[in-house]
Amino acid sequence: MANPLYDRLFGANAGKSTPFLLLADGRSLSHSDFLAIASRFAHALVAAGLEPGDRLAVQIEKSPEALALYAAAVQAGVVFLPLNTGYTADEVSYFVENSGAKLLVCDPARAEALAPVADAAGTGLLTLGSEGDGSFAESAAGVPNAFDTVARGEDDLAAFLYTSGTTGRSKGAMLTQANLLSNCLTLAEEWRFTAEDVLLHALPIFHTHGLFVATNVTLAAGGAMIFLPRFDLDVILEQMPRATTMMGVPTFYTRLLGDPRFTADAAAHMRLFISGSAPLLAETHRQFEGRTGQRILERYGMTETNMNTSNPYDGERRAGTVGFPLPGVELRITDPGNGAELPQGEIGQIEVRGPNVFKGYWEMPEKTAAELRENGFFITGDLGMVDSDGYVSIVGRGKDLIISGGYNIYPKEIEALLDDQPGVLESAVIGVPHADFGETVLAVLVPEPGASPDIAAIEAEVSTKLARFKHPRRMVVAESLPRNTMGKVQKNVLRDAYKDAFAES
């Protein structure tokens, strides 16, 4: 029996001396070298007691070794659970306990903080640093460079990615081998990726965009990646001459446009710029095309589905749209009230169906049933429309999701913390436009009678409880929150009131 995901993405590159990871310091790792590390790591996972189907939680900095751990999990039949490196120990605790992870691998610098988390969950704890150091790396030293790939089927789970609603706890989206493999093969074809491509990779690898899109598409094509730990404008401009393609979030493109060194000549050899994870402003499209003569390709996806739509590689890439449904993906617009399909041109909730759609939420059958219809259509929670030419536009988001710099932020989580602070009667967290991040977090605080919230103290508390990307960039105090006749807070009114809060940011 085969292991479809490993065989197609990793095994297909076995024995190749062609470059795979190109690092900013001039070092490179061939496909063969990379797979040798992955095989050693697979041995280490087995030695740590993991069996096929067990969950591996990972919170480590981006590095070739971090990526090799993903490959090792696939090869060993282990379910890979990458965690945002910004999560606090409190946040990691929930993911580890809820997933039933058998092993947590973290950065050596976080071992002390996460040891109580692992102990409380009965989970093993090993470390892996960005320089290939740590106890996990040590356990992989001296073992064979080959590993007998574990047999898995297309319906077997390959990964968990946690997503959140505006209420309740985070949900573990279960992604199968077929979900990941079908999507990356489709994208590689749609975006014309080949073994000659070199992708400029500055995205994190703890979510769909950087891992299951950028990395998997490159592996499927047999190409290479300039693998950078983070987005650094100077390094991006320095490395761009070596690349042919780039995937990024809107922030990447606004920062490039803000630097006079980014010219038409600097981008002349690039065949494709792709943007996602947050809406790209029409003005950014216009400026980019004016500067480079190239048009950014925007697409639409989410944690539970990977990619759903894309603007065309050949053909008009329309600003303000996310293009057409990908081959094999069905998209429909429905009435949020009764689920009936709406006529073309009307705004409603976006639903998608296809091999890319996840299997359901881990141990949450009620949530799964509420969002994944029996006929296979997934209710995305996004509002959109399809125009007369078939282009899909996202016109709003249900559940008040905030996307800042490509990160999903759920207001309810922040509001729960703010409401507990001294002097705060209630709060409302909204996303407001921001030139660099697309949108950013703003919190409106209503004080208790006679009280005056200590903003500095609240900010200090937030910094210890929530990842940095969730921190409100500004907190404002208001006498009350606007409500409708049913008592529901009218966040649309707040967004209108504060839409220019960062107009000059």
C-alpha positions in Angstrom: 0.0 0.0 0.0 1.3 3.4 -0.9 1.4 6.7 1.0 0.0 9.1 -1.7 1.1 12.4 -0.2 4.6 11.3 0.6 5.1 9.4 -2.6 4.0 12.3 -4.9 5.5 15.3 -3.0 8.6 13.8 -1.4 9.3 10.4 -2.8 9.1 11.7 -6.3 12.2 13.8 -5.5 14.2 11.1 -3.9 17.8 10.7 -5.1 17.7 14.1 -6.8 20.8 16.3 -6.4 18.8 19.3 -7.6 18.6 22.3 -5.3 15.5 22.4 -3.1 16.1 24.9 -0.3 18.3 28.0 -1.0 19.2 30.0 2.1 20.0 33.6 2.5 23.5 32.9 3.7 24.4 31.1 0.4 24.0 27.6 1.7 21.7 25.2 -0.1 20.1 21.8 0.5 19.3 19.4 -2.3 16.2 17.4 -2.6 18.2 14.3 -1.6 19.8 16.0 1.4 16.4 17.3 2.6 14.8 13.9 2.4 17.7 12.3 4.3 17.0 14.7 7.2 13.3 13.9 7.0 14.0 10.2 7.2 16.2 10.6 10.2 13.4 12.6 11.8 10.9 9.9 11.0 13.1 7.4 12.9 13.1 9.9 15.8 9.3 10.1 15.8 9.0 6.4 16.0 11.6 6.3 18.8 9.5 8.8 20.7 6.6 6.4 20.6 4.5 7.8 17.8 2.4 5.5 15.7 0.4 6.1 12.5 -2.5 8.4 13.3 -0.9 9.9 16.4 -0.8 13.7 16.5 2.4 15.7 16.6 2.2 19.3 17.8 5.0 21.6 16.6 5.8 25.1 17.7 9.2 25.9 16.3 10.9 28.6 14.3 11.0 28.3 10.5 14.1 26.5 9.3 15.0 23.6 6.9 14.7 21.3 9.9 11.2 22.5 10.7 10.1 21.7 7.2 11.8 18.3 7.3 9.8 17.5 10.4 6.6 18.0 8.4 8.0 15.6 5.7 8.9 13.1 8.5 5.4 13.2 9.9 3.9 12.5 6.5 6.4 9.6 5.9 5.7 8.1 9.4 1.9 8.4 9.0 1.7 10.9 11.8 -0.8 13.8 11.9 1.0 17.1 11.7 -0.2 19.9 13.9 1.8 23.2 13.3 1.2 25.9 15.8 1.8 29.7 15.4 5.1 30.6 17.0 3.5 33.6 18.6 1.1 31.5 20.7 1.5 31.8 24.5 1.9 28.8 26.7 -1.8 29.2 27.7 -2.9 29.0 24.1 -0.6 26.1 23.3 -2.1 24.2 26.2 -5.5 24.1 24.7 -4.3 22.8 21.3 -2.2 20.1 22.8 -4.9 18.9 25.2 -7.7 19.1 22.6 -5.8 17.3 19.9 -4.5 14.6 22.2 -1.0 15.2 20.8 1.4 12.4 21.8 4.4 14.6 21.3 5.1 18.4 21.4 8.2 19.6 19.7 9.2 23.2 20.6 12.0 25.7 20.3 14.7 25.1 23.0 14.1 28.6 24.3 10.5 27.7 25.1 11.0 24.3 26.7 10.8 25.7 30.3 7.6 27.5 29.7 6.0 24.6 27.8 7.1 21.8 30.1 4.1 22.3 32.5 1.8 22.2 29.4 3.2 18.9 28.3 3.1 17.5 31.8 -0.5 18.5 32.3 -1.5 16.9 29.0 0.6 13.7 29.5 2.4 14.6 26.3 6.1 14.1 25.5 8.3 17.2 25.0 11.3 17.5 22.8 13.1 20.5 21.3 14.3 21.5 17.8 16.1 24.8 17.2 16.4 26.8 14.0 20.1 25.8 13.8 19.2 22.1 13.9 19.9 21.8 17.6 17.8 20.5 20.4 16.9 17.1 22.0 14.8 16.0 19.0 17.7 16.6 16.6 20.0 14.7 19.0 17.7 11.7 19.0 17.8 11.7 15.2 21.6 11.8 15.0 23.3 8.6 13.9 20.2 6.9 12.6 19.8 5.7 9.0 19.2 8.2 6.2 16.4 6.0 4.9 13.0 5.1 6.4 10.4 2.6 5.3 7.5 4.9 4.4 4.3 4.0 6.4 1.4 3.0 4.2 -1.5 5.5 4.3 -4.6 6.0 2.3 -6.1 9.1 0.7 -8.8 9.4 3.4 -6.3 9.1 6.2 -5.6 12.3 8.2 -2.4 14.1 7.3 -2.7 17.3 9.3 -4.7 19.3 11.9 -5.0 23.1 11.5 -6.8 24.9 14.3 -9.3 27.6 13.4 -11.7 29.6 15.5 -15.2 30.9 15.5 -16.3 34.1 17.2 -17.7 32.0 20.1 -16.4 28.9 21.8 -13.0 27.3 21.6 -10.8 26.8 18.6 -11.7 24.0 16.2 -9.3 21.4 14.8 -9.8 21.1 11.1 -9.0 17.6 10.0 -7.2 17.5 6.6 -6.7 14.3 4.7 -4.0 13.2 2.4 -6.4 13.7 -0.5 -7.3 17.2 0.6 -3.7 18.4 0.6 -2.5 16.4 -2.5 -5.4 17.3 -4.8 -5.2 21.0 -4.0 -1.4 21.4 -4.6 -1.5 19.4 -7.8 -4.3 21.6 -9.1 -2.5 24.8 -8.1 0.8 23.7 -9.6 -1.0 23.2 -12.9 -3.1 26.3 -12.8 -0.1 28.5 -11.9 2.2 26.8 -14.3 4.8 25.7 -11.8 7.7 23.6 -13.1 11.0 22.2 -11.9 12.6 25.4 -13.3 10.8 27.6 -10.8 12.4 29.1 -7.8 9.9 30.4 -5.2 10.7 33.3 -2.9 9.3 31.9 0.3 9.1 34.4 3.3 5.8 33.1 4.7 5.5 31.3 8.0 5.0 27.5 7.7 2.5 27.1 10.5 -0.6 27.7 8.3 -2.0 26.8 5.0 -0.4 29.5 2.9 3.2 28.9 3.7 3.0 25.1 4.2 0.3 23.5 2.1 0.3 26.0 -0.7 3.8 27.4 -1.2 5.7 24.4 0.0 3.5 21.6 -1.4 3.2 23.3 -4.8 6.9 23.7 -5.1 7.4 20.0 -4.1 4.8 18.9 -6.6 6.6 20.7 -9.4 10.1 19.6 -8.3 11.2 23.2 -8.0 13.3 25.1 -5.4 12.6 27.7 -2.7 14.6 30.6 -1.4 13.7 29.7 2.1 13.7 32.8 4.4 12.9 32.8 8.1 10.6 35.9 7.7 9.8 38.8 5.5 12.8 41.2 5.6 12.6 43.9 2.9 16.3 44.2 2.4 16.7 40.4 2.1 13.7 40.1 -0.2 15.2 42.7 -2.6 18.6 41.1 -2.4 17.3 37.6 -3.1 14.7 38.4 -5.8 17.1 38.1 -8.7 17.4 34.4 -7.9 13.7 33.8 -8.0 11.0 33.3 -10.6 7.9 33.4 -8.4 6.7 34.8 -5.0 3.8 34.1 -2.8 2.9 36.7 -0.1 0.3 38.5 1.9 -0.8 42.1 1.0 1.7 43.4 3.6 4.6 42.1 1.5 3.5 44.0 -1.6 2.7 47.3 0.2 6.2 47.2 1.7 7.8 46.5 -1.6 6.0 49.4 -3.2 7.1 51.6 -0.3 10.8 51.1 -1.3 12.2 52.9 -4.4 14.6 50.0 -5.0 11.7 47.9 -6.1 11.5 48.8 -9.7 10.4 47.2 -13.0 14.0 46.0 -13.5 14.0 44.4 -10.1 10.9 42.4 -11.0 11.6 41.9 -14.7 12.7 38.2 -14.4 9.8 37.3 -12.1 7.0 35.4 -13.9 4.4 35.4 -11.2 3.5 37.3 -8.0 0.6 35.7 -5.9 -1.2 37.2 -3.0 -3.6 35.8 -0.5 -4.6 35.3 3.2 -6.2 38.8 3.2 -7.9 41.1 0.6 -5.5 43.1 -1.6 -6.6 46.7 -2.0 -7.4 47.8 -5.5 -4.9 50.7 -5.1 -2.1 48.2 -4.3 -3.0 46.3 -7.6 -2.9 49.6 -9.5 0.4 50.8 -8.0 2.0 47.4 -8.5 1.1 47.2 -12.2 2.2 50.8 -12.7 5.5 50.1 -11.1 6.3 46.7 -12.6 4.0 46.2 -15.5 2.9 42.9 -13.9 -0.4 42.1 -12.3 -0.6 40.3 -9.0 -2.6 37.1 -9.0 -5.1 37.0 -6.1 -6.7 33.8 -4.9 -9.1 32.7 -2.1 -8.8 29.9 0.4 -9.2 29.0 4.1 -8.0 26.6 6.7 -10.7 24.1 6.1 -10.5 24.0 2.3 -7.0 25.1 1.3 -7.5 27.1 -2.0 -11.0 27.4 -3.5 -10.6 30.0 -6.3 -7.9 31.8 -8.3 -7.6 34.6 -10.8 -6.4 33.1 -14.1 -2.8 32.7 -15.0 -3.7 33.5 -18.6 -6.4 36.0 -18.8 -7.6 39.0 -16.9 -6.7 39.2 -13.3 -9.4 41.5 -11.9 -8.6 43.6 -8.8 -11.3 43.2 -6.2 -12.0 39.6 -7.2 -10.5 36.3 -6.3 -11.1 34.8 -9.8 -12.8 31.6 -10.6 -13.4 28.3 -8.7 -10.5 26.0 -9.2 -10.9 22.9 -11.4 -12.8 20.3 -9.3 -14.1 22.9 -6.9 -17.8 23.8 -6.9 -18.8 27.2 -5.5 -22.3 28.5 -4.9 -23.8 31.6 -3.3 -26.7 30.8 -0.9 -29.2 32.6 1.3 -27.7 32.6 4.9 -31.3 32.1 6.2 -32.5 29.1 4.4 -29.5 27.8 2.4 -31.2 28.2 -0.9 -28.9 29.0 -3.9 -29.1 32.6 -5.0 -29.1 33.9 -8.6 -25.9 35.1 -10.2 -25.0 38.6 -9.1 -26.7 38.4 -5.7 -24.7 38.6 -2.4 -24.9 35.7 0.0 -22.8 33.2 1.9 -20.1 31.3 0.0 -20.3 27.5 0.0 -17.7 25.2 -1.6 -17.5 21.5 -2.4 -14.6 19.5 -3.7 -11.7 17.2 -2.9 -10.0 20.1 -1.1 -12.7 20.4 1.6 -11.7 19.0 5.0 -13.1 16.0 6.7 -14.6 17.8 9.7 -13.7 19.3 13.1 -11.9 17.1 15.5 -14.3 15.7 18.1 -16.8 18.4 17.4 -19.6 16.6 15.5 -22.1 19.4 16.2 -19.8 22.1 14.7 -19.1 19.8 11.7 -22.8 19.2 11.1 -23.5 23.0 11.3 -20.9 24.0 8.8 -20.4 20.9 6.5 -23.6 20.0 4.8 -24.5 16.3 4.1 -24.2 17.0 0.4 -20.5 18.0 0.9 -20.9 21.7 0.6 -18.9 23.7 3.3 -20.4 26.9 4.6 -17.4 29.2 4.6 -18.9 32.0 6.6 -17.7 34.5 4.0 -20.1 36.6 2.0 -19.6 37.0 -1.7 -21.1 37.2 -5.2 -20.3 35.8 -8.6 -20.5 38.4 -11.5 -21.8 37.8 -15.0 -18.3 36.8 -16.2 -17.9 34.2 -13.4 -15.5 36.1 -11.2 -15.9 35.6 -7.5 -15.8 38.6 -5.1 -15.6 38.5 -1.4 -17.8 41.4 -0.1 -17.7 40.7 3.6 -17.1 38.1 6.3 -19.5 36.6 8.7 -18.5 36.0 12.2 -16.6 39.3 12.3 -13.3 37.6 11.4 -10.3 40.0 11.3 -7.5 39.3 8.9 -4.4 41.3 9.7 -1.2 40.7 7.7 -2.5 37.3 6.7 -3.3 36.2 10.2 -6.9 35.2 11.2 -8.0 37.0 14.4 -11.2 36.3 16.2 -12.6 39.2 18.2 -14.5 37.1 20.8 -11.2 35.7 22.2 -9.8 39.2 22.7 -13.1 40.6 24.0 -13.3 37.8 26.7 -9.9 38.9 28.0 -10.7 42.6 27.9 -14.0 42.2 29.6 -12.2 40.7 32.6 -9.9 43.7 33.1 -10.4 46.0 36.1 -12.6 49.0 35.2 -14.0 47.5 32.0 -17.7 46.9 31.8 -17.7 45.5 28.2 -15.7 45.6 25.0 -16.0 45.3 21.3 -13.1 44.3 19.0 -13.2 45.2 15.3 -11.0 45.2 12.3 -10.3 48.6 10.7 -8.4 49.4 7.5 -4.7 49.6 7.7 -2.4 50.5 4.7 0.3 47.9 5.6 -1.7 45.0 7.2 -4.9 45.3 5.2 -6.7 45.7 8.5 -5.7 45.8 12.1 -7.3 45.4 15.5 -9.0 48.2 17.4 -10.7 47.7 20.7 -13.5 49.8 22.1 -13.8 49.7 25.9 -16.8 50.7 27.9 -15.8 51.6 31.5 -17.7 50.5 34.6 -19.6 53.3 36.2 -17.2 55.7 37.9 -14.2 53.8 36.7 -11.4 54.7 34.3 -9.6 51.7 32.7 -5.8 51.7 32.9 -5.0 51.2 29.3 -1.3 50.6 29.9 -2.1 47.9 32.5 -4.6 46.3 30.1 -2.0 46.3 27.3 0.5 44.7 29.6 -2.0 41.9 30.5 -2.9 41.3 26.9 0.8 41.0 26.0 1.2 38.0 28.4 -2.0 36.2 27.4 -2.3 36.6 23.6 0.0 36.3 20.6 1.4 39.6 19.4 -0.6 39.6 16.2 -3.8 39.6 18.2 -2.9 42.7 20.3 -5.2 45.7 19.7 -3.1 48.3 17.9 -5.3 50.9 19.7 -7.8 50.9 22.6 -10.4 53.6 22.8 -12.9 54.3 25.6 -16.5 55.0 24.8 -19.6 55.6 26.9 -21.5 52.8 25.3 -21.7 50.4 22.4 -24.2 50.8 19.6 -26.9 48.1 19.7 -29.9 47.2 17.5 -33.4 46.6 18.9 -32.5 43.0 19.8 -29.6 44.2 21.9 -26.9 43.0 19.5 -23.8 45.1 19.3 -23.7 46.8 15.9 -20.1 46.3 14.9 -20.8 47.7 11.4 -21.5 51.0 13.1 -18.2 50.8 15.0 -16.3 50.0 11.9 -17.8 53.0 10.1 -17.0 55.2 13.1 -13.3 54.1 13.3 -12.6 53.3 9.6 -10.1 56.2 9.4 -8.4 55.5 12.7 -5.2 54.4 10.9 -5.6 56.5 7.8 -2.1 57.9 8.1 -0.4 54.7 9.4 
